[in-house]
Amino acid sequence: MPKPIPVLLQLSEVIMRARQYMSDVIGGEGAILAHHVKPDDFRKKFEEAHIKDEESVQKFLQKMQSDKEGVIHLFPWSGILDENYELSETFQVPDIKTGKMVRLMSQLTSKEEEMFRNMIRRLNNIVTVADSLDVRIMIDAEQTYFQPAISRLTLEMMRKYNTKKAVVFNTYQTYLQEAFNEVKTDLEQAERQNFYFGAKLVRGAYIEQERARAAAMGYSDPTNPTYEATTESYHRTLMECLRRMKQYKDKGQDPKKIGIMVASHNEDTVRFAIEKMKEIGISPEDKVICFGQLLGMCDYITFPLGQSGYSAYKYIPYGPVKEVLPYLSRRAQENRGILKKIKKEKRLLLNEITRRIVRGEIFYKPKGNYTPV
């Protein structure tokens, strides 16, 4: 994969430092939104520390984003999609001892600020065109050490563009132990800030890199210990999305407030998704769940899905060979039973060719009721 731009690493560190600041001041762990604390809780803490009356502290409290359920963000993240946004001056918090503002992000160079603005401009252009053409944009996931920045930007893109339908989708790697909590938190943010939520669920592609980095740097392995644990994580995360879809449907609200791409070559996962859709009354016609597999892989899963009325897509990797080949190798590693699947697919193709020859249906076209999302 391409080397991440430094600003994404710094933004990811800001998010983690903001969570630590929240923990130090208020207590608890995890995403800020999940604490459900009020701005008044911060005021009381600052008052106890005798820093509440500082002008900079008052400004910090005024800029804090919150709703009736509590604080959503410590900073006005919505401004980050402004192409003229100055990152270095934004992410500051009051020191609980002195009341002075402390930067959570080191000073960026003018070149780094320019790189970030260029990235935001390109993202805005791409999503604007996608929205006008009624297609969706799925932002891929990367390694955990700079994924928080990607997810934060993607959620802000959702808040800006997903006002009438799910245009922007974030990718969640369920081989990570925190995948379920992240999806749950982002679903809550979408509901509280009233935007359509889009998620592409995958198993994940960087397990060896994640484990090696964790061992080298001395922190806990963020990945699930076994393949089976990842499958359980995937199914649990998917069920949370389906449960919330059903809630919208039962309340007479738009179930399309949540859109899910089940991006999996695993037959059991696809079967699980279909069974749970039936159990909770979500039909293919609702067009809130779609399925995706790589072009040339697991056609015996994709085609029957499409012929049965489900939205099914083939994903085409595109780019320079030196970047596409490593990507495909990660997909092969991610799908450890790929050779067995290829053997199965060859057997099924041979059976179908034989059937067509015997029945005189060489140019047979299966009939299906397929309408894309």
C-alpha positions in Angstrom: 0.0 0.0 0.0 1.2 3.6 -0.5 2.9 5.3 2.4 0.4 7.3 4.5 0.8 11.0 4.4 2.1 12.3 7.7 -1.0 14.4 8.5 -3.1 11.3 8.6 -0.8 9.8 11.2 -1.0 13.1 13.2 -4.8 13.2 13.0 -5.0 9.7 14.2 -2.8 10.6 17.2 -5.1 13.6 17.9 -8.1 11.3 18.1 -6.3 9.0 20.5 -5.0 11.9 22.6 -8.4 13.4 22.8 -9.8 10.1 24.1 -7.0 10.0 26.7 -7.8 13.6 27.7 -11.5 12.7 28.1 -10.4 9.7 30.2 -8.1 11.8 32.4 -10.7 14.6 33.0 -14.0 12.7 33.1 -13.0 9.0 33.4 -13.9 5.9 31.4 -12.4 4.7 28.1 -13.2 4.6 24.4 -14.8 7.1 21.9 -15.9 10.4 23.3 -19.4 10.1 22.0 -19.9 6.8 23.9 -19.4 8.4 27.3 -22.7 10.3 27.2 -21.3 13.1 29.4 -22.7 16.6 29.3 -20.7 19.9 28.7 -21.7 20.8 32.3 -19.6 17.8 33.5 -16.6 19.5 31.9 -17.5 22.8 33.5 -17.7 21.2 36.9 -14.3 19.6 36.5 -12.8 22.8 35.2 -14.4 24.7 38.1 -13.0 22.2 40.6 -9.5 22.8 39.0 -10.1 26.6 39.3 -9.6 27.1 35.6 -13.3 27.6 34.5 -13.0 31.4 34.1 -10.1 31.3 31.8 -11.1 32.9 28.4 -9.5 30.1 26.4 -11.4 27.5 28.5 -14.7 29.2 27.9 -14.0 29.2 24.1 -13.2 25.5 24.3 -16.5 24.8 26.0 -18.4 26.9 23.4 -16.9 25.0 20.5 -17.6 21.6 22.0 -20.1 19.7 19.9 -23.0 18.2 21.9 -26.7 17.3 21.8 -29.3 16.4 24.4 -27.5 13.0 25.0 -24.1 14.5 25.7 -20.8 15.5 24.1 -20.3 14.2 20.6 -16.9 15.8 19.8 -14.4 17.9 21.8 -13.6 19.9 18.6 -15.7 21.2 15.7 -14.7 18.4 13.3 -17.2 19.5 10.6 -14.8 22.3 9.6 -12.2 19.7 8.6 -13.9 19.4 5.2 -13.3 23.0 4.5 -10.5 23.3 2.0 -9.1 26.4 3.8 -9.1 24.7 7.3 -6.0 25.3 9.4 -5.3 22.0 11.3 -2.5 23.2 13.5 -4.7 25.8 15.3 -7.7 23.6 15.9 -6.9 20.7 18.1 -6.2 22.3 21.5 -7.5 21.4 25.0 -7.2 23.2 28.4 -4.5 21.8 30.7 -6.5 20.7 33.7 -3.8 22.1 36.0 -2.9 25.5 34.4 -5.9 26.2 32.2 -3.5 27.0 29.3 -4.3 25.5 25.9 -2.2 22.5 24.9 -1.8 21.4 21.3 -2.8 17.7 20.6 -1.1 18.1 17.1 2.4 19.2 16.5 2.8 22.2 14.2 2.4 21.2 10.6 4.7 22.6 7.8 3.1 24.6 5.1 3.6 21.7 2.7 1.8 19.3 5.0 -1.1 21.8 5.4 -1.2 22.1 1.6 -1.2 18.3 1.1 -4.1 18.0 3.5 -6.1 20.7 1.7 -5.5 19.1 -1.6 -6.7 15.7 -0.3 -9.9 17.3 1.1 -10.5 19.1 -2.2 -10.2 15.9 -4.1 -12.4 14.0 -1.7 -15.1 16.7 -2.0 -14.9 16.6 -5.8 -15.1 12.8 -6.0 -18.1 12.6 -3.6 -19.9 15.5 -5.3 -19.7 13.8 -8.7 -20.7 10.4 -7.2 -23.7 12.0 -5.6 -24.8 13.7 -8.9 -24.4 10.3 -10.7 -26.3 8.4 -8.0 -23.4 6.0 -7.2 -21.7 5.3 -4.0 -18.1 5.9 -2.7 -16.6 3.3 -0.4 -13.5 4.5 1.5 -11.2 1.6 2.1 -9.6 0.7 5.5 -5.9 0.7 6.3 -3.7 -0.2 9.3 -4.8 0.8 12.8 -2.1 3.3 13.4 -3.7 5.8 10.9 -7.1 4.4 10.4 -8.7 6.7 13.1 -8.1 9.7 10.8 -9.5 7.9 7.8 -12.7 6.9 9.7 -13.1 10.4 11.1 -12.8 12.0 7.7 -15.2 9.5 6.3 -17.8 10.1 9.0 -17.6 13.8 8.4 -18.1 13.1 4.6 -21.2 11.0 5.6 -22.5 13.9 7.7 -22.0 16.3 4.8 -23.3 14.2 1.9 -25.4 11.4 3.3 -28.4 13.6 4.0 -31.0 11.8 1.7 -29.2 8.5 1.0 -26.1 6.6 1.8 -23.5 7.9 -0.7 -20.3 7.6 1.4 -19.5 4.3 3.0 -16.8 3.5 5.6 -15.0 0.2 5.7 -14.8 -1.8 9.0 -12.3 -4.6 9.4 -13.8 -7.3 11.6 -10.5 -9.0 12.3 -9.9 -6.1 14.7 -11.2 -6.6 18.3 -12.7 -3.1 18.4 -14.7 -3.4 15.1 -18.0 -4.0 16.8 -17.6 -1.1 19.2 -16.5 1.2 16.4 -19.5 0.3 14.2 -21.9 0.7 17.2 -20.4 4.1 18.0 -20.6 5.3 14.4 -24.2 4.1 14.1 -25.0 6.1 17.2 -23.3 9.2 15.8 -25.3 8.8 12.5 -28.6 8.6 14.5 -27.8 11.6 16.8 -26.6 13.8 13.9 -29.3 12.6 11.6 -27.3 11.3 8.6 -27.5 8.1 6.5 -24.9 5.5 7.6 -23.0 3.4 5.1 -20.7 0.5 6.0 -18.7 -2.0 4.0 -17.9 -5.0 6.3 -14.7 -7.0 5.5 -12.6 -9.4 7.4 -9.4 -7.4 7.0 -6.1 -7.5 5.2 -3.2 -6.5 7.5 -3.2 -9.1 10.2 0.5 -10.1 10.0 1.5 -6.4 9.8 -0.7 -5.5 12.8 0.7 -8.4 14.9 4.3 -7.7 14.0 3.9 -3.9 14.8 2.2 -4.7 18.1 5.0 -7.0 19.1 7.8 -4.6 18.0 6.3 -1.6 19.8 5.1 -3.4 22.9 1.3 -2.9 22.8 -1.5 -5.4 22.8 -2.3 -7.2 19.6 -5.4 -5.4 18.2 -6.5 -8.4 16.1 -8.7 -11.4 17.0 -6.8 -14.5 18.0 -8.4 -16.9 15.6 -10.2 -17.1 12.2 -13.3 -18.3 14.1 -13.2 -15.2 16.4 -13.1 -13.0 13.3 -16.1 -14.8 11.8 -18.0 -14.2 15.1 -16.9 -10.6 15.1 -18.2 -10.2 11.5 -21.5 -11.8 12.3 -22.0 -9.8 15.5 -21.2 -6.5 13.8 -23.6 -7.3 10.9 -26.3 -8.3 13.3 -26.0 -4.9 15.1 -26.6 -3.2 11.8 -29.5 -5.4 10.9 -31.1 -4.9 14.3 -31.0 -1.1 13.9 -32.5 -1.4 10.4 -35.4 -3.4 11.9 -35.9 -0.7 14.5 -36.2 1.9 11.7 -38.6 -0.3 9.8 -40.7 -1.1 12.9 -41.0 2.7 13.6 -42.1 3.4 10.1 -38.9 5.2 9.4 -36.7 4.8 6.3 -34.7 1.5 6.7 -32.3 2.9 4.1 -30.9 5.1 6.9 -28.4 2.3 7.1 -26.8 0.7 4.0 -24.5 -2.3 4.3 -22.1 -3.9 1.8 -21.4 -7.5 2.9 -18.0 -7.8 1.2 -17.2 -11.4 1.8 -16.1 -14.5 -0.1 -17.1 -16.7 2.8 -20.1 -18.8 2.0 -21.1 -19.2 5.6 -21.1 -15.4 6.1 -23.2 -14.8 3.0 -25.6 -17.5 4.1 -25.8 -16.1 7.6 -26.6 -12.6 6.2 -29.4 -14.0 4.1 -30.9 -16.0 6.9 -30.8 -13.1 9.3 -32.4 -10.8 6.7 -35.3 -13.2 6.5 -35.6 -13.6 10.2 -36.0 -9.9 10.9 -38.1 -9.2 7.8 -35.6 -7.4 5.6 -36.2 -8.4 2.0 -33.9 -7.9 -1.1 -36.5 -5.4 -2.3 -35.6 -3.1 0.6 -32.2 -2.6 -1.0 -30.4 -1.9 2.3 -28.0 -4.9 2.1 -25.8 -5.6 -0.9 -23.1 -8.2 -1.4 -19.7 -7.9 -3.1 -16.9 -10.3 -4.3 -13.8 -9.7 -6.3 -14.1 -10.1 -10.1 -13.1 -13.7 -11.0 -13.6 -15.0 -7.5 -16.5 -16.9 -6.1 -18.9 -16.4 -9.0 -20.9 -19.3 -7.7 -21.8 -17.0 -4.8 -22.3 -13.8 -6.7 -24.5 -15.0 -9.6 -27.1 -16.9 -7.6 -27.4 -13.9 -5.3 -28.1 -11.6 -8.2 -30.5 -14.1 -9.8 -32.4 -14.3 -6.5 -33.0 -10.6 -6.4 -30.2 -9.6 -4.1 -27.9 -6.7 -5.0 -24.6 -8.3 -5.9 -21.5 -6.6 -7.2 -18.2 -7.7 -8.6 -15.3 -5.6 -7.4 -12.5 -4.7 -9.9 -9.1 -3.7 -8.5 -7.6 -1.0 -10.7 -4.3 0.7 -10.6 -0.5 0.2 -11.3 0.5 -3.5 -11.3 3.0 -2.9 -8.5 0.1 -1.8 -6.3 -2.6 -4.2 -7.5 -0.6 -7.4 -7.1 0.2 -6.8 -3.4 -3.5 -5.9 -2.9 -4.6 -9.2 -4.5 -2.0 -11.2 -2.5 -3.6 -9.7 0.7 -7.0 -10.8 -0.5 -5.6 -14.3 -1.0 -4.2 -14.3 2.5 -7.4 -12.9 3.9 -9.4 -15.7 2.3 -7.3 -18.7 3.5 -9.5 -21.2 1.8 -9.1 -19.6 -1.6 -7.5 -22.7 -3.3 -10.4 -24.9 -2.1 -12.9 -22.3 -3.4 -11.1 -22.3 -6.8 -11.3 -26.1 -7.0 -15.0 -25.9 -6.1 -15.7 -23.3 -8.7 -13.9 -25.3 -11.4 -16.0 -28.3 -10.4 -19.2 -26.4 -10.6 -18.3 -24.9 -14.0 -17.5 -28.3 -15.3 -20.8 -29.6 -14.1 -22.7 -26.7 -15.7 -20.9 -27.2 -19.0 -21.7 -30.9 -19.0 -25.4 -30.1 -18.1 -25.7 -27.6 -21.0 -24.2 -30.0 -23.5 -26.5 -32.9 -22.4 -29.6 -30.7 -22.5 -28.6 -28.7 -25.6 -28.6 -25.4 -23.7 -25.1 -24.1 -24.7 -26.3 -20.5 -24.7 -28.6 -20.9 -21.7 -29.2 -17.7 -19.8 -30.7 -18.1 -16.2 -33.6 -15.8 -15.6 -33.4 -13.6 -12.5 -35.1 -10.6 -11.0 -32.2 -8.4 -10.4 -32.5 -4.7 -9.8 -29.4 -2.9 -8.5 -29.5 -0.6 -5.4 
